């Protein structure tokens, strides 16, 4: 487990990352691996948007006087992994499934200027990756 504290604009940001894994040896020295990773990081800092300047440039322009005075919600994500490794003569096969952002938590990445959006609000929140299952096969020889 790792803890990290960092100061930004007079505020403290806490970061927490925990990894848990367990390997089970099966017959013929094959291995089943189960693991999870939990990540928590204080939200990213940003400033207030200058709506008039953003409308003129058609992109997000922040008010310089308010840099790093606002903070997004904290980033939180849980990943899970399961893989099975088959050990054969001169070759190893590994099958795995990674479940990224297992609970499909919406974490804010940044603000985006999008005129003509359906809700008539040109300044929108852009979110990071949602739930993503990844199946893989790896061969080592």
Beta strands, then each sheet from edge to edge (+ up, - down):
strand 1: 2-8
strand 2: 11-25
strand 3: 31-41
strand 4: 45-46
strand 5: 70-71
strand 6: 75-88
strand 7: 91-100
strand 8: 108-113
strand 9: 123-127
strand 10: 132-140
sheet 1: 1+ 2- 3+ 6- 7+ 10-
sheet 2: 4+ 5-
sheet 3: 8+ 9-
end
